[in-house]
């Protein structure tokens, strides 16, 4: 293991903080905007149990890909809420990727293995339905 400078660790910790805080704040804003838009559009908070509201028959990555392609049949209010939830789910995933890259950069084998293991577990849990 190479000796790390305090500045490198400080930048890494700042990056992780920005990722986590940014992901939660963006998610909060999108979900709140979607809820407000839903209430303004429909006049109530009752959400139906239609199939378009749920991820069914596909894994998270397929759902995200379809959402990125713009092939979602959701209304704008549900789309905002869905994007907020997707960002909230992806925030820790991105955090683990950044951590893995950091540990690879500083050549810390033990933490590289730990973070890659966590990344594999997260990926499998999102891919398996």
URLINJO-V108521 format. One record per backbone hydrogen bond with DSSP energy under -1.0 kcal/mol. CO is the residue of the C=O (numbers start at 1). NH is the residue of the N-H. If there is no record, write none. Layout:
# URLINJO-V108521
CO:NH ; CO:NH
This chain:
# URLINJO-V108521
5:9 ; 6:10 ; 7:11 ; 8:12 ; 9:13 ; 10:14 ; 11:15 ; 12:16 ; 13:17 ; 14:18 ; 15:19 ; 16:20 ; 17:21 ; 18:22 ; 19:23 ; 20:24 ; 21:25 ; 22:26 ; 23:27 ; 24:28 ; 25:29 ; 26:30 ; 27:31 ; 28:32 ; 29:33 ; 30:34 ; 31:35 ; 32:36 ; 33:37 ; 34:38 ; 35:39 ; 36:40 ; 37:41 ; 38:42 ; 39:43 ; 50:53 ; 59:63 ; 60:64 ; 61:65 ; 62:66 ; 63:67 ; 64:68 ; 65:69 ; 66:71 ; 75:79 ; 76:80 ; 77:81 ; 78:82 ; 79:83 ; 80:84 ; 81:85 ; 82:86 ; 83:87 ; 84:88 ; 85:89 ; 86:90 ; 87:91 ; 90:94 ; 91:95 ; 92:96 ; 93:97 ; 94:98 ; 95:99 ; 96:100 ; 97:101 ; 98:102 ; 99:103 ; 100:104 ; 101:105 ; 102:106 ; 103:108 ; 107:109 ; 108:112 ; 109:113 ; 110:114 ; 111:115 ; 112:116 ; 113:117 ; 114:118 ; 115:119 ; 116:120 ; 117:121 ; 118:122 ; 119:123 ; 120:124 ; 121:125 ; 122:126 ; 123:127 ; 124:128 ; 126:60
